[in-house]
Structure formats: structure tokens, C-alpha cells
């Protein structure tokens, strides 16, 4: 079974920063960036990025270089990103919300890294890491002497634009190298498919190291719209909501867990700024529809929610579904939609043969969005990038390790992981299936289920639940009733032996549910 995205003809030059340069020439006085009280026009941001780029080139940066960027959400972050791209190099997001030890481990995986950009507030996080340290906030006098003109650098569409880290099964993060043509295709798809234009200002709400943040930072600028930076290292829902309201933000890119927090904040205030955001693109973790349905379906809500699926190895987004028919989603997995432009989804068996229509297979992605691969991975990880023989010749594809099927309407539904199955008392199961079963109970609003060792070292299921409104009416959620009821709908081995009732799930720096924190809570 395969799903094919629309074929969109692209220009010869697929370099995102050159689109930004075009906006700077055509609309120099248009606002490009705000951060607190600071505002930069497209011309001003372009000039600052150009001066920094010429400085990088003087230090030897260029095509094939890899440059680490460890900065908070300040204008210098965009200066560093754009300056790196203009120099012909690829930037590496080094998230300042990560522990210093993790950042140093990430940098150590990149033999090609020669320079790291930081500021006074972040320098200690990457102190001792390989590569020369550039303190961008101490360069102002030197950069004033650099040319403000666009650097002339010979680049191809196949060159790298950024390198983002994903979790590795061995505990070592994997460096995924994204190519210019894949990033351009993604941003052009967003612009064309959803009509993003100069009025579609965006706000950063996800942490810098998250792959969704790369498009969140660049999509507004690519469309000629302003980007508003959240001037806080960690996500502050109150501050984010005020900026949405103040600036009339029209696009957000975030994980579902971040959206839930913003919705709850709006409900507590009794206001409606979030309902007037044009598009919210959500992905990175499974969506719990019940957490958004009431808000999304309320009268006067003009916000369009996009439920998306993708992986960093294929430039972040592979499919997208407009949420709307909420009754359809109840009791069933929510579709993640059709492929983006110039992308194909294949559902394959273990031998890379297509599964019959309607059957579940491994989700494999091909097309322009497939990245250049890993810069540091093991042989096993590298084998996820492979070639598939087709009548039209070999096709390069990425095996995601996710399982899914296609609906009769041609939309992808993700049902779990190939490698996320666990065996509990002899029964093999997918934790996603267990979570879906628990989440379907009327007393439960949302659920996370983990397989954790008990006192004897045997794996057992532990459930963490958020109570539904009906449960709150009684003051609490009776986990004994929940357990008893689930035995009527799930096999005994799939019913968690232990439940913890929470008011909210903890979030990690990427805005996703922090499963490690939940595991620590269970052990504590």
C-alpha cells in the first residue's frame, strides 16, 4: 500500500535563506522579528546576519561546515542561524534547556564541528566541547566592520542546512543531517497548502533542540511574515498567551502537550486569542482528541488544527490532517492525513513488500524530504536508510519503525511502534494499544502507560491518568473502579496493575509528555 503526495514543481534554487534575502530586498521595512521590546525589520535582520556570516567565512566556515548554536530566544539566535546558512554551513541546535553533559555529548558526536556559537548566558553549557567558541554578544564592534551585503557562496540543493539530534537506542543521540531541498520543500508546502503569507506571523513555543522548532522559526520568515520570539528559556504559557494576543499570532508549531496547556490557560482566563490563531500545526507525539475537542468545536473558533506526522530523518513532517469531524475520532485512532508535496508513504512488511490495502505495515517515507542520513550512527541505525527497487528504478527511503495503515480515503493512521512492543506475563502488546484502551474509559481524559520493572524485576504495566470532568464531579477518580471496568474491555495482561492520578503530565523541554519523569514518579 502506498500514498503519494501532490507533485509540486519547485524552482532550481532551493535555499531557504535566499527566500529570506528576497523578502529583505522587496520589503526592507517590513517587521521580521520581535523579542520583548526589540524589533528588527527584514533589512536590519538581513544586514546583521550578513555581517555575522562574513565573520564566519573569515574564520574558515563554508560549504560542508557544521556550526553549533547554543543561544536563548533572542535576536542573536536568528542572526546566528541565518548567518550560518548564508556562509554555506549547517547549524546544529544546541538547546540551552538541556543539561551541559548532554550538550557536550551531542557536540562530541560531530567530527565536522569546528565552531560553536554561544553568549554569556550559555557559554558554560558548552565549555570544553570540541570546536572554537564564538561569543556572539561580544562581537558587536567587530561585526560593524564586516560587509552588510549578502555573501556569495556556491551551494547546491543537496548540501546540508541543519543537523538535529534524535534519541538513540544505545543512549547516544543520533545526528540527523537535513538537506536544503527537503527543508525548502517543507516550507513551500506549508506556504502554498495553507495560504501562509505576510500576515501569518508566528510565535516560538517549542524548545530550540526540537525538530519542530526549525520550521517554527523559519516558516514565518519564509512567508514574509514576522517571527515573534518568546523571551524565556523555558516555555511560559502565560507569556506565550500574552504574545499571541498582543501580536495577533497566526501560526503555531508545537507538540500536542503544549497546545493543551495553552487551551487550559485560555479557558482559565475566559478569553479567545487562541481561537483566532489561523493555523496550529501539531505533531511530535500522539494527539488525545478529548483534550482539544470542546475548545476546537466551540462557536466562533476559527483556528484550524493540523494533526501531523513525521520524523526528523525526513525533514520533520511527512503527512498532515485537518481536524474537524470530532465525532469520527471518538473511540478510534486519529488520522495523520495525506503526504506533503513531493513525498510518498509506503506501508511495507519485513521484506519491504507492500502490504495489502487496509492492513498494517511499517511506515516508510521516500521523496525529496528524506535527509542525508546520520552523521554519527551505528551500522544498525544507518540501515534504516535503504533503497527499494521499483519499476521506475531504485528509490531511497527511510524505515521509520512506526506501524500504520491507510484508510479508504487515502489517509495515514499511525498505530504504534514496530519496536515498542513489550511482553507482560507472556503476552506481547503495544503500549499504544493499552493507552488507547485506558483513554477510552469515561472517567479518563488522558493516559500514559509505561512498562516498568516491579520489585521482582518483572515488567508490569503502570498507568498515569488525568481524570475526566465527570470523575472530578465526585472529587476523585476511583482507580479500583477503573481497573474493574477495564477488565471488561481489555485482556487482563493489558490492564495496568497500578494507576496514578495526576492533574497534569510533566513536560520535557521539547513540550512533549516527559515519560522519564513519570517513570521516576512511579519508582519514587
GUGULO-894184 format. One record per residue (C-alpha): residue in three letters; residue number from 1; x, y, z. Coordinates in Angstrom, 3 decimals. Example, Ala and Ser with C-alpha at 12.3 -4.5 7.8 and 13.67 -1.06 7.14 Angstrom:
2
["ALA" 1 [12.300 -4.500 7.800]]
["SER" 2 [13.670 -1.060 7.140]]
This chain:
524
["UNK" 1 [0.000 0.000 0.000]]
["UNK" 2 [1.338 3.460 -0.852]]
["UNK" 3 [0.148 7.069 -0.538]]
["UNK" 4 [1.530 9.748 -2.844]]
["UNK" 5 [1.603 13.472 -2.143]]
["UNK" 6 [0.908 16.102 -4.749]]
["UNK" 7 [3.763 16.702 -7.171]]
["UNK" 8 [4.683 20.372 -6.973]]
["UNK" 9 [7.235 21.851 -9.345]]
["UNK" 10 [9.958 23.645 -7.402]]
["UNK" 11 [12.408 26.310 -8.594]]
["UNK" 12 [16.017 25.462 -9.356]]
["UNK" 13 [17.371 27.238 -6.283]]
["UNK" 14 [16.034 25.520 -3.141]]
["UNK" 15 [17.871 27.526 -0.478]]
["UNK" 16 [15.626 28.830 2.293]]
["UNK" 17 [17.851 31.739 3.321]]
["UNK" 18 [17.741 33.144 -0.206]]
["UNK" 19 [13.961 33.389 0.030]]
["UNK" 20 [14.510 35.444 3.183]]
["UNK" 21 [17.008 37.620 1.290]]
["UNK" 22 [14.405 38.220 -1.422]]
["UNK" 23 [11.904 39.434 1.178]]
["UNK" 24 [14.590 41.727 2.621]]
["UNK" 25 [15.141 43.314 -0.816]]
["UNK" 26 [11.458 43.607 -1.697]]
["UNK" 27 [10.064 44.633 1.697]]
["UNK" 28 [13.009 46.025 3.673]]
["UNK" 29 [10.891 47.947 6.223]]
["UNK" 30 [8.509 45.090 6.995]]
["UNK" 31 [8.848 43.677 10.539]]
["UNK" 32 [10.825 40.423 10.526]]
["UNK" 33 [11.437 39.806 14.226]]
["UNK" 34 [10.280 40.891 17.652]]
["UNK" 35 [11.682 39.888 21.017]]
["UNK" 36 [10.384 41.738 24.043]]
["UNK" 37 [10.734 45.434 23.255]]
["UNK" 38 [13.181 44.831 20.395]]
["UNK" 39 [12.003 44.917 16.789]]
["UNK" 40 [14.008 44.241 13.608]]
["UNK" 41 [12.927 44.815 10.037]]
["UNK" 42 [13.786 42.364 7.278]]
["UNK" 43 [16.557 44.731 6.133]]
["UNK" 44 [18.004 45.052 9.644]]
["UNK" 45 [17.920 41.323 10.368]]
["UNK" 46 [19.428 40.563 6.967]]
["UNK" 47 [22.261 43.055 7.494]]
["UNK" 48 [23.092 41.652 10.934]]
["UNK" 49 [23.038 38.097 9.608]]
["UNK" 50 [25.242 39.099 6.686]]
["UNK" 51 [27.864 40.673 8.928]]
["UNK" 52 [27.945 37.573 11.113]]
["UNK" 53 [28.136 35.359 8.038]]
["UNK" 54 [31.156 37.251 6.680]]
["UNK" 55 [32.783 36.813 10.108]]
["UNK" 56 [32.180 33.056 9.972]]
["UNK" 57 [33.610 32.880 6.461]]
["UNK" 58 [36.724 34.714 7.652]]
["UNK" 59 [37.110 32.031 10.324]]
["UNK" 60 [37.060 29.328 7.658]]
["UNK" 61 [33.389 28.336 7.712]]
["UNK" 62 [31.835 27.375 4.418]]
["UNK" 63 [30.200 24.652 2.405]]
["UNK" 64 [30.313 21.404 4.370]]
["UNK" 65 [30.988 23.093 7.718]]
["UNK" 66 [28.912 22.276 10.784]]
["UNK" 67 [28.407 25.009 13.401]]
["UNK" 68 [26.853 24.547 16.821]]
["UNK" 69 [24.404 27.212 18.027]]
["UNK" 70 [23.681 27.385 21.772]]
["UNK" 71 [21.630 30.536 22.326]]
["UNK" 72 [18.482 31.597 24.112]]
["UNK" 73 [15.475 33.014 22.266]]
["UNK" 74 [16.985 36.384 21.353]]
["UNK" 75 [17.534 38.162 18.020]]
["UNK" 76 [21.076 36.773 18.051]]
["UNK" 77 [19.585 33.289 17.634]]
["UNK" 78 [18.184 34.209 14.212]]
["UNK" 79 [21.332 36.150 13.333]]
["UNK" 80 [23.377 33.015 14.064]]
["UNK" 81 [21.057 30.669 12.137]]
["UNK" 82 [20.767 32.872 9.064]]
["UNK" 83 [24.446 33.806 9.192]]
["UNK" 84 [25.447 30.156 9.302]]
["UNK" 85 [23.223 29.292 6.339]]
["UNK" 86 [24.490 32.268 4.350]]
["UNK" 87 [28.085 31.096 4.964]]
["UNK" 88 [27.188 27.771 3.356]]
["UNK" 89 [27.368 25.834 6.627]]
["UNK" 90 [24.816 23.767 8.521]]
["UNK" 91 [23.745 24.792 12.019]]
["UNK" 92 [23.265 22.420 14.951]]
["UNK" 93 [20.628 23.424 17.538]]
["UNK" 94 [22.248 23.041 20.966]]
["UNK" 95 [19.311 23.632 23.263]]
["UNK" 96 [20.233 25.674 26.374]]
["UNK" 97 [17.451 23.899 28.305]]
["UNK" 98 [19.460 20.661 28.043]]
["UNK" 99 [21.982 19.670 30.727]]
["UNK" 100 [25.567 20.643 29.949]]
["UNK" 101 [26.628 16.991 29.963]]
["UNK" 102 [24.057 16.182 27.280]]
["UNK" 103 [25.153 19.102 25.114]]
["UNK" 104 [28.804 18.118 25.340]]
["UNK" 105 [27.881 14.540 24.387]]
["UNK" 106 [25.997 15.863 21.343]]
["UNK" 107 [28.882 18.045 20.188]]
["UNK" 108 [31.355 15.192 20.682]]
["UNK" 109 [29.417 13.132 18.118]]
["UNK" 110 [30.235 15.581 15.324]]
["UNK" 111 [33.724 15.274 13.914]]
["UNK" 112 [32.918 18.051 11.439]]
["UNK" 113 [32.077 20.676 14.064]]
["UNK" 114 [34.729 23.385 14.248]]
["UNK" 115 [32.815 26.347 15.661]]
["UNK" 116 [30.210 26.797 18.393]]
["UNK" 117 [28.183 29.979 18.816]]
["UNK" 118 [27.127 30.943 22.335]]
["UNK" 119 [26.532 34.002 24.525]]
["UNK" 120 [27.482 34.992 28.057]]
["UNK" 121 [24.365 33.238 29.405]]
["UNK" 122 [25.057 29.948 27.599]]
["UNK" 123 [28.835 29.668 27.289]]
["UNK" 124 [29.229 27.485 30.376]]
["UNK" 125 [26.832 24.902 28.939]]
["UNK" 126 [29.254 24.022 26.145]]
["UNK" 127 [32.529 24.915 27.827]]
["UNK" 128 [35.094 22.277 26.975]]
["UNK" 129 [33.147 20.995 23.981]]
["UNK" 130 [35.087 20.376 20.752]]
["UNK" 131 [35.331 23.376 18.450]]
["UNK" 132 [36.251 27.046 18.783]]
["UNK" 133 [33.806 29.067 20.905]]
["UNK" 134 [32.321 32.255 19.409]]
["UNK" 135 [30.577 34.612 21.833]]
["UNK" 136 [28.189 36.464 19.554]]
["UNK" 137 [27.231 39.095 22.121]]
["UNK" 138 [30.874 40.212 22.382]]
["UNK" 139 [31.333 40.722 18.632]]
["UNK" 140 [29.283 43.880 18.098]]
["UNK" 141 [32.240 46.180 17.473]]
["UNK" 142 [33.997 43.683 15.212]]
["UNK" 143 [30.858 42.866 13.228]]
["UNK" 144 [30.206 46.546 12.500]]
["UNK" 145 [33.292 46.451 10.294]]
["UNK" 146 [32.018 43.487 8.257]]
["UNK" 147 [30.086 43.961 4.982]]
["UNK" 148 [26.289 44.156 5.264]]
["UNK" 149 [25.874 42.643 1.792]]
["UNK" 150 [24.658 39.102 1.077]]
["UNK" 151 [27.648 36.728 0.890]]
["UNK" 152 [28.176 35.000 -2.444]]
["UNK" 153 [28.563 31.308 -1.627]]
["UNK" 154 [28.248 28.434 -4.087]]
["UNK" 155 [25.767 25.912 -2.680]]
["UNK" 156 [23.743 23.021 -4.057]]
["UNK" 157 [20.255 21.901 -3.058]]
["UNK" 158 [21.812 18.694 -1.757]]
["UNK" 159 [24.033 20.470 0.777]]
["UNK" 160 [23.189 20.354 4.490]]
["UNK" 161 [21.228 23.160 6.156]]
["UNK" 162 [20.864 21.889 9.729]]
["UNK" 163 [21.710 18.890 11.887]]
["UNK" 164 [19.223 17.930 14.587]]
["UNK" 165 [19.718 15.271 17.245]]
["UNK" 166 [17.240 12.487 17.949]]
["UNK" 167 [17.320 9.926 20.733]]
["UNK" 168 [19.410 6.835 20.136]]
["UNK" 169 [18.539 3.368 21.400]]
["UNK" 170 [22.043 2.999 22.848]]
["UNK" 171 [21.802 6.248 24.823]]
["UNK" 172 [23.946 8.132 22.304]]
["UNK" 173 [21.981 10.804 20.405]]
["UNK" 174 [21.874 10.475 16.611]]
["UNK" 175 [22.760 13.468 14.435]]
["UNK" 176 [20.307 13.712 11.543]]
["UNK" 177 [21.594 15.781 8.618]]
["UNK" 178 [18.814 17.657 6.790]]
["UNK" 179 [19.330 18.892 3.234]]
["UNK" 180 [18.355 22.284 1.796]]
["UNK" 181 [15.940 20.853 -0.762]]
["UNK" 182 [13.990 18.922 1.872]]
["UNK" 183 [13.627 21.970 4.134]]
["UNK" 184 [12.614 24.199 1.227]]
["UNK" 185 [10.005 21.666 0.110]]
["UNK" 186 [8.502 21.544 3.612]]
["UNK" 187 [8.283 25.322 3.986]]
["UNK" 188 [6.920 25.776 0.464]]
["UNK" 189 [4.264 23.124 1.154]]
["UNK" 190 [3.213 24.964 4.316]]
["UNK" 191 [3.086 28.285 2.453]]
["UNK" 192 [1.118 27.025 -0.553]]
["UNK" 193 [-1.131 24.415 1.052]]
["UNK" 194 [-2.272 26.616 3.946]]
["UNK" 195 [-2.011 30.027 2.340]]
["UNK" 196 [0.631 31.359 4.709]]
["UNK" 197 [1.556 34.892 3.675]]
["UNK" 198 [2.939 38.110 5.138]]
["UNK" 199 [0.051 38.241 7.639]]
["UNK" 200 [0.851 34.797 9.101]]
["UNK" 201 [3.092 35.883 11.960]]
["UNK" 202 [4.421 33.075 14.146]]
["UNK" 203 [5.479 32.582 17.757]]
["UNK" 204 [8.169 30.207 19.032]]
["UNK" 205 [6.775 27.992 21.794]]
["UNK" 206 [8.911 24.853 21.424]]
["UNK" 207 [12.472 24.456 22.645]]
["UNK" 208 [15.272 25.052 20.169]]
["UNK" 209 [16.515 21.457 20.073]]
["UNK" 210 [13.146 20.065 18.936]]
["UNK" 211 [12.966 19.362 15.175]]
["UNK" 212 [9.553 21.075 15.015]]
["UNK" 213 [11.246 24.290 16.145]]
["UNK" 214 [13.328 24.573 12.992]]
["UNK" 215 [10.240 25.066 10.829]]
["UNK" 216 [8.589 27.101 13.582]]
["UNK" 217 [11.480 29.561 13.449]]
["UNK" 218 [11.710 29.783 9.679]]
["UNK" 219 [8.151 29.320 8.334]]
["UNK" 220 [7.043 32.899 9.127]]
["UNK" 221 [10.184 34.463 7.627]]
["UNK" 222 [9.905 32.199 4.567]]
["UNK" 223 [6.388 33.583 4.024]]
["UNK" 224 [7.453 37.193 4.528]]
["UNK" 225 [5.768 37.346 7.940]]
["UNK" 226 [7.176 38.364 11.336]]
["UNK" 227 [8.570 35.880 13.824]]
["UNK" 228 [7.890 36.632 17.489]]
["UNK" 229 [10.361 35.127 19.948]]
["UNK" 230 [9.237 34.017 23.385]]
["UNK" 231 [11.879 35.779 25.537]]
["UNK" 232 [12.135 32.960 28.045]]
["UNK" 233 [14.439 29.962 28.092]]
["UNK" 234 [11.652 27.667 29.264]]
["UNK" 235 [8.083 27.618 27.997]]
["UNK" 236 [5.961 30.134 29.889]]
["UNK" 237 [2.282 29.631 28.949]]
["UNK" 238 [1.197 32.959 30.408]]
["UNK" 239 [3.833 34.888 28.500]]
["UNK" 240 [3.158 32.909 25.321]]
["UNK" 241 [-0.556 33.612 25.532]]
["UNK" 242 [0.011 37.340 26.029]]
["UNK" 243 [2.219 37.448 22.926]]
["UNK" 244 [-0.386 35.546 20.893]]
["UNK" 245 [-2.930 38.154 21.926]]
["UNK" 246 [-0.670 41.199 21.542]]
["UNK" 247 [0.775 40.333 18.136]]
["UNK" 248 [-2.239 38.590 16.635]]
["UNK" 249 [-0.183 35.442 16.015]]
["UNK" 250 [-1.479 33.418 13.064]]
["UNK" 251 [0.649 30.253 13.129]]
["UNK" 252 [1.987 27.981 15.865]]
["UNK" 253 [4.082 24.816 15.554]]
["UNK" 254 [4.103 22.687 18.708]]
["UNK" 255 [3.564 19.316 20.340]]
["UNK" 256 [0.011 18.470 21.478]]
["UNK" 257 [1.026 18.722 25.140]]
["UNK" 258 [1.981 22.376 24.609]]
["UNK" 259 [-1.349 23.086 22.938]]
["UNK" 260 [-3.226 21.511 25.862]]
["UNK" 261 [-1.507 23.919 28.266]]
["UNK" 262 [-2.387 26.937 26.101]]
["UNK" 263 [-6.013 25.810 25.822]]
["UNK" 264 [-6.259 25.346 29.594]]
["UNK" 265 [-4.756 28.806 30.091]]
["UNK" 266 [-7.282 30.390 27.728]]
["UNK" 267 [-10.169 28.650 29.456]]
["UNK" 268 [-8.962 29.850 32.847]]
["UNK" 269 [-8.837 33.433 31.557]]
["UNK" 270 [-12.141 33.225 29.706]]
["UNK" 271 [-10.624 34.874 26.618]]
["UNK" 272 [-10.365 33.840 22.971]]
["UNK" 273 [-6.991 34.880 21.466]]
["UNK" 274 [-6.019 31.266 20.746]]
["UNK" 275 [-9.232 30.661 18.813]]
["UNK" 276 [-8.158 33.387 16.390]]
["UNK" 277 [-4.778 31.846 15.533]]
["UNK" 278 [-5.068 30.881 11.885]]
["UNK" 279 [-3.264 27.528 11.984]]
["UNK" 280 [-1.807 25.383 14.754]]
["UNK" 281 [0.427 22.622 13.403]]
["UNK" 282 [0.743 19.850 15.990]]
["UNK" 283 [2.994 16.814 15.923]]
["UNK" 284 [5.781 15.004 17.701]]
["UNK" 285 [3.584 12.793 19.905]]
["UNK" 286 [0.130 11.161 19.713]]
["UNK" 287 [-2.833 13.518 19.981]]
["UNK" 288 [-5.532 12.981 22.622]]
["UNK" 289 [-8.577 14.378 20.847]]
["UNK" 290 [-10.622 14.755 24.030]]
["UNK" 291 [-8.094 17.326 25.252]]
["UNK" 292 [-8.902 19.698 22.353]]
["UNK" 293 [-12.392 18.772 21.129]]
["UNK" 294 [-14.536 21.027 23.317]]
["UNK" 295 [-12.268 24.023 22.731]]
["UNK" 296 [-11.915 23.392 18.981]]
["UNK" 297 [-15.642 22.848 18.414]]
["UNK" 298 [-16.844 25.939 20.280]]
["UNK" 299 [-18.767 28.543 18.342]]
["UNK" 300 [-16.605 31.269 16.847]]
["UNK" 301 [-13.351 29.278 16.902]]
["UNK" 302 [-11.687 29.963 13.548]]
["UNK" 303 [-8.390 28.229 14.380]]
["UNK" 304 [-7.506 25.327 12.073]]
["UNK" 305 [-5.787 22.416 13.838]]
["UNK" 306 [-3.453 20.263 11.754]]
["UNK" 307 [-2.617 16.793 13.087]]
["UNK" 308 [0.749 15.936 11.547]]
["UNK" 309 [3.120 13.007 11.404]]
["UNK" 310 [6.786 12.940 10.573]]
["UNK" 311 [10.314 12.194 11.706]]
["UNK" 312 [13.470 14.283 11.874]]
["UNK" 313 [15.088 11.907 9.382]]
["UNK" 314 [12.582 13.092 6.757]]
["UNK" 315 [12.595 16.834 7.461]]
["UNK" 316 [10.061 16.751 10.267]]
["UNK" 317 [6.661 16.461 8.517]]
["UNK" 318 [5.508 13.695 6.176]]
["UNK" 319 [1.700 13.879 6.399]]
["UNK" 320 [-0.999 16.273 7.624]]
["UNK" 321 [-4.692 16.037 8.512]]
["UNK" 322 [-7.135 18.894 9.161]]
["UNK" 323 [-9.024 18.095 12.344]]
["UNK" 324 [-12.734 18.691 12.062]]
["UNK" 325 [-15.072 15.728 12.364]]
["UNK" 326 [-14.511 15.110 16.069]]
["UNK" 327 [-17.301 12.573 16.426]]
["UNK" 328 [-15.414 10.435 13.924]]
["UNK" 329 [-12.315 10.340 16.131]]
["UNK" 330 [-14.010 9.060 19.277]]
["UNK" 331 [-13.015 5.500 20.034]]
["UNK" 332 [-10.635 5.347 17.081]]
["UNK" 333 [-7.126 6.456 16.192]]
["UNK" 334 [-6.995 9.947 14.700]]
["UNK" 335 [-5.685 10.093 11.105]]
["UNK" 336 [-2.472 11.974 10.413]]
["UNK" 337 [-3.529 12.624 6.856]]
["UNK" 338 [-2.098 12.695 3.366]]
["UNK" 339 [1.564 13.080 2.365]]
["UNK" 340 [3.104 16.511 1.911]]
["UNK" 341 [4.160 17.620 -1.552]]
["UNK" 342 [6.752 15.518 -3.378]]
["UNK" 343 [6.589 12.794 -0.720]]
["UNK" 344 [5.441 9.193 -0.777]]
["UNK" 345 [4.413 6.927 2.102]]
["UNK" 346 [4.773 3.159 1.684]]
["UNK" 347 [3.417 0.593 4.121]]
["UNK" 348 [5.757 -2.382 3.937]]
["UNK" 349 [6.242 -5.764 5.560]]
["UNK" 350 [9.522 -7.074 6.976]]
["UNK" 351 [10.716 -7.981 3.468]]
["UNK" 352 [9.925 -4.492 2.123]]
["UNK" 353 [6.898 -5.680 0.179]]
["UNK" 354 [3.799 -3.505 0.195]]
["UNK" 355 [1.057 -4.788 2.497]]
["UNK" 356 [-2.487 -5.197 1.092]]
["UNK" 357 [-4.902 -2.269 1.316]]
["UNK" 358 [-6.201 -1.725 4.840]]
["UNK" 359 [-3.536 -3.834 6.517]]
["UNK" 360 [-0.905 -2.560 8.918]]
["UNK" 361 [2.702 -2.218 7.834]]
["UNK" 362 [5.867 -0.317 8.667]]
["UNK" 363 [5.651 3.326 7.600]]
["UNK" 364 [8.432 4.048 5.102]]
["UNK" 365 [8.994 7.501 3.600]]
["UNK" 366 [10.526 8.397 0.242]]
["UNK" 367 [10.860 11.585 -1.741]]
["UNK" 368 [12.658 14.903 -1.549]]
["UNK" 369 [12.252 15.152 2.229]]
["UNK" 370 [14.460 12.135 3.065]]
["UNK" 371 [17.536 13.502 4.807]]
["UNK" 372 [21.184 12.858 4.055]]
["UNK" 373 [21.268 10.350 6.901]]
["UNK" 374 [23.086 10.254 10.229]]
["UNK" 375 [26.498 11.776 10.787]]
["UNK" 376 [27.437 9.500 13.666]]
["UNK" 377 [25.121 6.489 13.798]]
["UNK" 378 [25.734 2.803 14.237]]
["UNK" 379 [25.504 0.448 11.295]]
["UNK" 380 [22.111 -0.748 12.545]]
["UNK" 381 [20.716 2.778 12.605]]
["UNK" 382 [22.191 3.603 9.214]]
["UNK" 383 [20.367 0.638 7.706]]
["UNK" 384 [17.092 2.464 8.296]]
["UNK" 385 [18.044 4.447 5.193]]
["UNK" 386 [17.788 1.982 2.338]]
["UNK" 387 [16.832 1.591 -1.318]]
["UNK" 388 [13.684 -0.001 -2.662]]
["UNK" 389 [13.575 -1.485 -6.148]]
["UNK" 390 [10.630 -0.129 -8.169]]
["UNK" 391 [9.640 -0.359 -11.855]]
["UNK" 392 [10.951 3.204 -12.241]]
["UNK" 393 [14.296 2.386 -10.669]]
["UNK" 394 [15.664 2.327 -7.121]]
["UNK" 395 [14.037 4.686 -4.612]]
["UNK" 396 [15.787 5.877 -1.460]]
["UNK" 397 [13.568 5.553 1.600]]
["UNK" 398 [13.634 5.738 5.350]]
["UNK" 399 [12.159 2.994 7.526]]
["UNK" 400 [10.566 4.861 10.436]]
["UNK" 401 [9.916 1.891 12.713]]
["UNK" 402 [6.332 3.131 13.128]]
["UNK" 403 [3.330 0.992 12.225]]
["UNK" 404 [0.312 2.286 10.380]]
["UNK" 405 [-2.400 1.671 7.841]]
["UNK" 406 [-4.216 3.687 5.171]]
["UNK" 407 [-7.927 4.489 5.357]]
["UNK" 408 [-10.160 4.042 2.289]]
["UNK" 409 [-9.981 7.833 1.913]]
["UNK" 410 [-6.203 7.624 1.490]]
["UNK" 411 [-5.149 8.962 4.875]]
["UNK" 412 [-2.449 7.511 7.091]]
["UNK" 413 [-3.254 6.266 10.594]]
["UNK" 414 [-0.342 5.564 12.987]]
["UNK" 415 [-0.970 2.716 15.414]]
["UNK" 416 [2.321 2.274 17.285]]
["UNK" 417 [5.937 1.265 17.026]]
["UNK" 418 [7.437 -1.819 15.491]]
["UNK" 419 [9.890 -1.876 18.401]]
["UNK" 420 [7.567 -0.548 21.149]]
["UNK" 421 [6.005 -3.877 21.941]]
["UNK" 422 [6.551 -5.367 25.362]]
["UNK" 423 [5.840 -8.804 26.760]]
["UNK" 424 [3.843 -8.897 30.007]]
["UNK" 425 [3.422 -12.327 31.545]]
["UNK" 426 [3.968 -13.971 28.176]]
["UNK" 427 [1.659 -11.692 26.192]]
["UNK" 428 [3.174 -9.364 23.596]]
["UNK" 429 [1.446 -5.996 23.313]]
["UNK" 430 [1.883 -2.442 22.091]]
["UNK" 431 [1.793 0.195 24.816]]
["UNK" 432 [-0.086 2.498 22.448]]
["UNK" 433 [-2.913 -0.021 22.280]]
["UNK" 434 [-3.070 -0.150 26.086]]
["UNK" 435 [-3.108 3.640 26.335]]
["UNK" 436 [-5.934 3.813 23.827]]
["UNK" 437 [-7.951 1.326 25.889]]
["UNK" 438 [-7.442 3.252 29.128]]
["UNK" 439 [-8.129 6.582 27.425]]
["UNK" 440 [-11.463 5.287 26.143]]
["UNK" 441 [-12.861 4.951 29.684]]
["UNK" 442 [-15.371 7.722 30.506]]
["UNK" 443 [-13.569 8.554 33.761]]
["UNK" 444 [-10.282 9.226 31.930]]
["UNK" 445 [-9.347 12.330 29.977]]
["UNK" 446 [-5.833 11.214 29.022]]
["UNK" 447 [-3.473 8.365 29.854]]
["UNK" 448 [0.165 7.297 29.625]]
["UNK" 449 [1.140 3.680 30.237]]
["UNK" 450 [4.695 2.535 30.934]]
["UNK" 451 [6.192 -0.927 31.295]]
["UNK" 452 [8.349 -0.776 34.428]]
["UNK" 453 [10.097 -3.482 36.466]]
["UNK" 454 [8.410 -4.431 39.718]]
["UNK" 455 [10.183 -5.420 42.942]]
["UNK" 456 [10.966 -8.842 41.473]]
["UNK" 457 [12.408 -7.324 38.293]]
["UNK" 458 [9.461 -8.414 36.139]]
["UNK" 459 [7.869 -5.923 33.761]]
["UNK" 460 [4.431 -4.695 34.770]]
["UNK" 461 [2.152 -2.001 33.386]]
["UNK" 462 [1.855 1.274 35.266]]
["UNK" 463 [-0.801 3.769 34.222]]
["UNK" 464 [-0.850 7.538 34.724]]
["UNK" 465 [-4.212 9.155 34.139]]
["UNK" 466 [-5.799 12.585 34.028]]
["UNK" 467 [-9.408 12.417 35.271]]
["UNK" 468 [-12.284 13.431 33.024]]
["UNK" 469 [-14.704 16.138 34.142]]
["UNK" 470 [-17.215 13.513 35.269]]
["UNK" 471 [-14.669 11.980 37.615]]
["UNK" 472 [-13.853 15.381 39.061]]
["UNK" 473 [-17.510 15.914 39.930]]
["UNK" 474 [-17.144 13.163 42.525]]
["UNK" 475 [-13.913 14.677 43.820]]
["UNK" 476 [-11.587 11.923 42.659]]
["UNK" 477 [-11.086 9.105 40.206]]
["UNK" 478 [-11.559 5.714 41.836]]
["UNK" 479 [-8.759 3.627 40.337]]
["UNK" 480 [-10.368 0.426 41.644]]
["UNK" 481 [-13.447 1.156 39.532]]
["UNK" 482 [-11.207 1.994 36.578]]
["UNK" 483 [-9.318 -1.299 36.919]]
["UNK" 484 [-12.513 -3.311 37.236]]
["UNK" 485 [-14.106 -1.669 34.199]]
["UNK" 486 [-11.018 -2.104 32.031]]
["UNK" 487 [-11.072 -5.845 32.712]]
["UNK" 488 [-14.338 -5.854 30.734]]
["UNK" 489 [-12.747 -4.341 27.629]]
["UNK" 490 [-9.077 -5.393 27.711]]
["UNK" 491 [-7.277 -8.692 28.251]]
["UNK" 492 [-6.165 -8.952 31.872]]
["UNK" 493 [-2.488 -8.723 30.914]]
["UNK" 494 [-3.173 -5.396 29.167]]
["UNK" 495 [-4.747 -3.745 32.215]]
["UNK" 496 [-2.234 -1.749 34.278]]
["UNK" 497 [-1.757 -3.157 37.751]]
["UNK" 498 [-1.153 0.286 39.192]]
["UNK" 499 [-2.618 3.719 38.453]]
["UNK" 500 [-1.514 7.183 39.488]]
["UNK" 501 [-3.991 10.055 39.134]]
["UNK" 502 [-2.409 13.394 38.174]]
["UNK" 503 [-3.651 16.915 37.500]]
["UNK" 504 [-1.323 17.262 34.539]]
["UNK" 505 [1.506 15.382 32.840]]
["UNK" 506 [5.053 16.732 33.207]]
["UNK" 507 [6.571 18.115 30.005]]
["UNK" 508 [10.131 17.785 28.776]]
["UNK" 509 [11.976 20.751 27.178]]
["UNK" 510 [10.513 19.829 23.767]]
["UNK" 511 [6.985 20.274 25.054]]
["UNK" 512 [6.187 16.557 24.954]]
["UNK" 513 [4.958 14.413 27.832]]
["UNK" 514 [8.024 13.552 29.923]]
["UNK" 515 [7.828 9.770 30.266]]
["UNK" 516 [11.119 9.609 32.160]]
["UNK" 517 [9.709 11.920 34.820]]
["UNK" 518 [6.636 9.706 35.090]]
["UNK" 519 [8.831 6.624 35.475]]
["UNK" 520 [10.776 8.377 38.237]]
["UNK" 521 [7.495 9.264 39.927]]
["UNK" 522 [6.434 5.618 39.880]]
["UNK" 523 [9.742 4.481 41.349]]
["UNK" 524 [9.686 7.223 43.969]]
